[in-house]
Amino acid sequence: MKAYQVEWNAPATDLLADAYFRVSDPNIIWPAQYRADRKLEKNPRTVGVELSEGLWQIIEPPLKIFYEIDDDKKIVTVTHVDII
């Protein structure tokens, strides 16, 4: 059961698409994103690290994913993604 809804904003989605072209095996991107999304749906505060007030990070190799949490709406918004 999902406690939070995970949404990727447009810039993060574009960066994720770009990541497919930056890795030697693009087939590793989708599973990493899937694993991160499932973890964030359950409890985004226990699976990530707060970098600064309101900005969180989860690492799901090969992705480093930055996100924000709206507890009132139960939404996690992915704002940036990069390759580690």
C-alpha positions in Angstrom: 0.0 0.0 0.0 1.3 3.4 -1.0 1.6 6.0 1.8 2.8 8.7 -0.7 2.4 9.4 -4.3 5.7 9.9 -6.2 5.8 12.5 -9.0 8.7 13.4 -11.2 8.7 17.1 -12.3 9.5 17.9 -15.9 13.2 18.7 -15.4 13.8 15.5 -13.4 12.0 13.5 -16.1 14.3 15.1 -18.8 17.4 14.3 -16.7 16.2 10.7 -16.3 15.8 10.4 -20.1 19.2 11.9 -20.6 20.7 9.3 -18.1 19.8 6.5 -20.5 22.2 8.0 -23.0 25.0 8.6 -20.5 25.4 5.1 -19.1 27.1 2.1 -20.8 24.0 -0.1 -20.1 20.7 1.8 -20.3 18.9 -1.2 -19.0 20.1 -0.4 -15.5 18.2 2.9 -15.3 14.6 1.7 -15.3 15.1 -0.9 -12.5 16.9 1.7 -10.3 14.1 4.3 -10.8 11.5 1.6 -10.1 13.2 0.6 -6.8 13.6 4.2 -5.7 9.9 5.0 -6.5 8.7 2.0 -4.5 10.9 3.0 -1.5 9.7 6.6 -1.6 6.0 5.5 -1.8 6.3 3.8 1.5 8.2 6.3 3.7 10.4 8.9 2.0 11.9 10.0 5.3 13.4 6.7 6.2 14.9 5.8 2.9 16.7 9.1 2.1 18.9 11.7 3.7 17.8 15.3 4.3 20.5 17.5 2.7 19.0 20.8 3.7 15.6 21.9 4.9 13.1 20.3 2.6 15.6 18.8 0.1 16.2 15.0 0.4 18.3 12.5 -1.5 18.1 8.8 -2.1 20.8 6.8 -3.8 19.7 3.8 -5.9 22.7 2.9 -8.0 23.4 4.2 -10.6 21.0 7.0 -9.7 21.2 9.8 -7.2 17.7 11.2 -6.8 16.7 14.5 -5.1 13.2 15.0 -3.8 10.9 17.1 -1.7 8.1 15.8 0.6 4.7 17.3 1.0 3.3 15.5 4.1 0.0 17.3 3.9 -0.8 16.1 0.4 1.3 12.8 0.8 3.3 13.6 -2.3 7.0 13.1 -3.0 8.2 15.3 -5.9 11.4 14.2 -7.6 13.2 17.4 -8.6 16.6 16.3 -9.9 18.4 13.1 -10.8 22.0 12.3 -11.7 24.2 9.4 -12.4 26.7 8.4 -9.7 
